[in-house]
């Protein structure tokens, strides 16, 4: 490691505590040594979050909700439409592959694509015409050209697949221009930003969704239906994680095309990516639909993994040697719900280990654990031995019965997400999750950091629903609609 002091307070903040985007661009280009190139906005930013300590300051009493500025978006359906017109912002690894799935769903037209890297945008546009659709509008004129895409009058939905630094501004811009918006994880990095997205969704009457693909995994949807049918009894605890060895990718200038993701490890100590683990378990427990997350307590291990990897693999002249990593190699958080349930979250992308999202659920009648999938339920099992989860295939969600071999990555969950979201928009249905879920699933990012810095002291999770969580309502466990 170098001799620089860890930077909990980002040195690129402006006087009002916000990140200077131009400063971000210069710093990223210098650190990466690749100014002017990017993979889906990869060259656009090293981090637009303000100082982590200042992040929740706009709502220092996290348990108190500010006054509602509009009507709730809970249970609000989309307007029915025969064709969903989509604009895609960010065409790197994620956006460049997800466009294939939007094009694979009937009743969807990709109207516009945006990326400051012209080659990426042109490749995406070629996919659209190859699929038999009219050539999309292409926006490549710098980092702010997405604003022009959002101003178009022929777009219903904006899909954002850029580095985390830009998610908040892009979601905000889309809604202000009358568009529904879906954002890759995490939807924002600060509590005040999460509240702004909630308020803006309510005021504009546009949905802002965290596009959490793991909620659509086959195992996750099967467990969801079983939990809601009472097979686990009264629910007691669950666990989710993002434990994924990303060391090689984070130091690969061609994968992320810049250090933007690695640089977050120089800024925050907590869980940088809670959504994949939190979202599915929150669905099992009907969080925001009869229960709610009320507090989080987090602890973190020392930060050693990235520095050790750099020592072994990166030449001494590499710009990464100027970085000091403070992100805990393993973050463990306990989330408490209003009903007294406990959700354990883990995050580890800096050490060697097999991939796992844990994906566990326990109740008074038994428990499920994933990676590998196994189950133990009474009265089916009484021998203290794990049973084969495949025996419960009859409990698969209707999406997985209708699309037994879906296209796309991550075992088909990506396609399920796109298909279901576009179906809800075409048929005028309520989306499976909303802005309150997006804010709740992302809140552990700043709050886990604060908890670790406070020695594991609990941090209150805001009630983003402003009391609507007390009302039971449908979510991911949907009924198959009549097309």
Secondary structure, DSSP 8 states (H G I E B T S, - for coil): --S----SS-TTB-TTS-B-HHHHHHHHHHHHT-TT--SSSTTS-S-----HHHHGGGGSSTTS----SS---TT-B----SSEEEEEE--SHHHHHHHHHHHHSTTEEEEEEE-SSHHHHHHHHHHHHHTT----EEE-SSTTTHHHHHH-SS-SEEEE-S-GGGHHHHHHHHHHTT-EEEE-S-S-SSHHHHHHHHHHHHHHT--EEE--GGGG-HHHHHHHHHHHTTTT-SEEEEEEEEE---HHHHT-TTTSSSSHHHHGGGT--S-S--HHHHHHHHHHTTBTTTB-EEEEEEEE----HHHHHHHHHS-TTSGGGG----S-SSEEEEEEETTS-EEEEEEE-SS----B---EEEETTEEEETTTTEEEETTT--SS--EEGGGGGGG--HHHHH-TT--SSGGGHHHHHHHHHHHHHHHT-B-SS-HHHHHHHHHHHHHHHHHHHTTS--EE---TTTTGGGS----SS------
